[in-house]
């Protein structure tokens, strides 16, 4: 039971023991500190944000991570959102690959479906989906979520509307968490959100250099 208890409290232990992957130092920092209602990760290419967010999505779905006052709600919904369905599926596919063949987590997966949206269904009532933010978040309306990862948000032209009028309201039922993850793309909504959260005690912000990833040649 020690491994299960440790994995519940520490997503790095979950990654190591359940998904058989070892996050690099900067990924471990993010997993251990991005526990606020709003978290923002700004990294260079190949830093490994798709992998680390796949870990976080799986961890939160597996343990249904949220305030205990919502324990009476059986279902738990998490979603990876991005500018296109193809982009949203990158983190989703990474999560599916991390599960495959892993003896500690695979038995707890009910199944995976591709339509109408890619979904991993957990036996504990959790679902992990991939959805697009296209058409000002049209494909997210009518749903409720406990955790949202908004991937490559710096490239969403209607980010302010999608976040404030769509995503935030999808989390309102159970006071859920949202992460904003992206490679930078100039001074835009993502940049402004970075500056706001960086100077706030109500959120967590982390930057990441591509060279944080030990698999990347620092010389190259």
Secondary structure, DSSP 4 states (H G I P E B T S, - for coil): -HHHHHHHH-HHHHHHHHS-----HHHHHHHHH--SSEEEEEE-TTS-HHHHHHHHHHHHHHHT-S-GGGTT---EEEEEEESSHHHHHHHHHHHHHHHTT-TTTGGGEEEEE-SSS-EEEETTSEEEEEEE-HHHHGGGTT---SEEEEETGGG-TTHHHIIIIIIHHHTGGGT-EEEEEE---SSSHHHHHHHHHHT-TTEEEEEE-GGGSTTS-S--
